[in-house]
Amino acid sequence: MGGAVLDDGPPGVKAPDGGWGWAVLAGCFVITGFSYAFPKAVSIFFKDLIQEFEVGYSATAWISSILLAMLYGTGPLCSVLVNRFGCRPVMMVGGVFASVGMILASFAKSITHIYLCTGVITGLGLAMNFQPSLIMLNCYFSEKRPLANGLAAAGSPVALCCLSPLGQSLQNQYGWRGGFLILGGMLFNCCACGALMRPLSTPKKSQMLEENTLLAADKPKAKKKLLDFSVFKDRGFVIYAIAASVMVLGLFVPPVFVVSYAKGLGYKDTNSALLLSILGFVDMFARPASGLIAGMKRVRPRSVYLFSFAMIFNGCTDIIGSQAKNYAGLVVFCIFFGISYGMVGALQFEVLMAIVGKEKFSSAIGLVLLMEAVAVLVGPPGAGQSRLLDATHQYMYVFLLAGCEVTVSAFVIATGNFLCIRREREDGQAKIEMAVSAAELEGLNQAANEEHDGGKKEQTGKENGKVRVLKVQEDMTVTEAPEDTRN
């Protein structure tokens, strides 16, 4: 293992649900904020990049597209690295990559150079921080895991509210090159967050653990899979992956187009930009609140249905919001979208963890992110929604399509969970009952055989006793015969 400590934790180690886990949560909060908000913050510099390199908007938009594709598409690679080296070293190396990519981009001489540095290198670095931080968070929290996921997910709107005005200020004072350089220095904080990801340590050895260790030492230790594809055998995971891929097609549409929607209705730039701040402010409180609700005893076993409700809520909000004709309507839309968007963000990884379990979570999240990467390129960052907008010149149809996509994904995961997974559990329960009944029958048969064998043994014992008595009598007659002859 190269001297690294795996983050699954040794057997018998219980998640502390606190203690150093709060430091891990703080690091995950920062990493989540950088990962989700940074692609949007980079878009602030697009205007200067268009003038500098004399390219179109679509060419600069590929910077965010490549960055997001690396963040999602390198999920399996991050899973392999985490399973091989552990979360802490992967995150610290990823922090160096993320920072160096932005620093190198500040010296760019062409837009292709920025694709390579900001898109590929920084995107890979953020991916190497995002996924391991979630894995470590789920190792440190069990009972309070929904709340922890909600608090960590709140890093996204908080960072967006901070990075957007910061990026605009850096652009005005230092230009895009100075802004890239300073943002690259900020990304070095990912290394500090990675240093917080301390693996769980083994408690004091008890007698039971020592016995288990001795027994395990006698048996050859099975190698851990670097990427466990057996998760595809789980119906719940397959349903979740399909639903998440469809959901991503429309989930990010409103945050990308709501400002342009308001401008298209004739409102000022400042008022239009305020809509995104309202959305982010509501989202900031919706995520921890959703995690708190999901952690309730009655709700937690049914978290997948709460997740599907959040997606239906989000999709219906898009459909109704597409009919907004004035600024007040867009403000109401942003409030309700912020609530539903926060619910989805807080619950998506909690539900995945509940479906696949702790052991397979590192592989499952990597494979899900890879499937979502394809959808991200087809969605707003790519050409899918833009072509619809170019054809209709109306944002209403873009929002309608996004709402339908998210709503369809909600029905996929809800009906799939209710029908397939419930049936799978019933089949499993039936198999257990059949196994128990078979074991009972086998036990009864064995008992009957033992009784039958016992009867046979008793009968043969009696026969053997009779034979022994006869033999004794014969021996006595044999011994007595010589005495008779002597007389």
Secondary structure, DSSP 4 states (H G I P E B T S, - for coil): -TTPPPTT--TTPPP-SSTTHHHHHHHHHHHHHHHHHHHHHHGGGHHHHHHHHT--HHHHHHHHHHHHHHHHHTHHHHHHHHHHH-HHHHHHHHHHHHHHHHHHHTT-SSHHHHIIIIIIIIHHHHHHHHHHHHHHHHHH-STTHHHHHHHHHTHHHHHHHHHHHHHHHHHHHHHHHHHHHHHHHHTTHHHHHHHT-PPPPP----HHHHHHHHHHHHSPPPPPPSS-GGGGG-HHHHHHHHHHHHHHHHHTHHHHHHHHHHHHTT--HHHHHHHHHHHHHHHHHHHHHHHHHHTSTTTGGGHHHHHHHHHHHHHHHHHHHTT--SHHHHHHHHHHHHHHHHHHHHHHHHHHHHHH-STTHHHHHHHHHHHHHHHHHHSTTTTHHHHHHHHH--HHHHHHHHHHHHHHHHHHHHHHIIIIIHHHHHHHHHHHHHHHHHHHHHHHHHHHHHHHHHHHHHHHHHHHHHHHHHHHHHHHHHHHHHHHHH-
